[in-house]
Amino acid sequence: MSSLGPHAGFILAAYGAVAVILGGLIAAILLDHRAQKRALDALEQRGIGRRSGSTS
């Protein structure tokens, strides 16, 4: 840790903050993806389909 110099605490805290923020963003994206899939499945069960999915 001494190789980082006198600012080692700041450097490690910055890396830690980035890791926490990126983890939060990834979790938010995955949760939103799941919610959108559920909403789309609910619409399709009600008979509302996607226009791009029609083959006619």
C-alpha positions in Angstrom: 0.0 0.0 0.0 3.0 2.3 0.5 3.6 2.2 -3.3 0.5 4.3 -3.7 2.1 7.1 -1.8 0.5 9.5 0.7 -2.8 9.6 -1.1 -3.5 5.8 -0.9 -6.6 6.3 1.2 -8.1 8.6 -1.4 -7.2 6.4 -4.3 -8.7 3.3 -2.7 -11.8 5.1 -1.6 -12.3 6.4 -5.2 -11.9 2.8 -6.6 -14.4 1.6 -4.0 -16.9 4.3 -4.8 -16.7 3.4 -8.5 -17.2 -0.3 -7.8 -20.3 0.5 -5.6 -21.8 2.8 -8.2 -21.2 0.4 -11.1 -22.7 -2.4 -9.1 -25.8 -0.3 -8.4 -26.2 0.6 -12.0 -25.9 -3.0 -13.1 -28.4 -4.0 -10.5 -30.8 -1.3 -11.6 -30.5 -2.3 -15.2 -31.2 -6.0 -14.4 -34.2 -5.2 -12.2 -35.7 -2.9 -14.9 -35.1 -5.6 -17.5 -37.0 -8.1 -15.4 -39.9 -5.6 -14.8 -40.1 -4.8 -18.6 -40.2 -8.5 -19.4 -43.0 -9.0 -16.9 -45.0 -6.1 -18.3 -44.5 -7.3 -21.9 -45.6 -10.9 -20.9 -48.7 -9.4 -19.2 -49.6 -7.5 -22.3 -49.2 -10.5 -24.5 -51.4 -12.6 -22.3 -54.1 -10.0 -22.6 -53.9 -10.3 -26.4 -51.9 -7.2 -27.1 -49.0 -8.3 -29.3 -46.0 -6.6 -30.8 -46.4 -5.1 -34.2 -42.9 -6.2 -35.1 -43.8 -9.8 -34.2 -46.5 -10.2 -36.8 -45.7 -12.2 -39.9 -48.7 -11.1 -42.1 
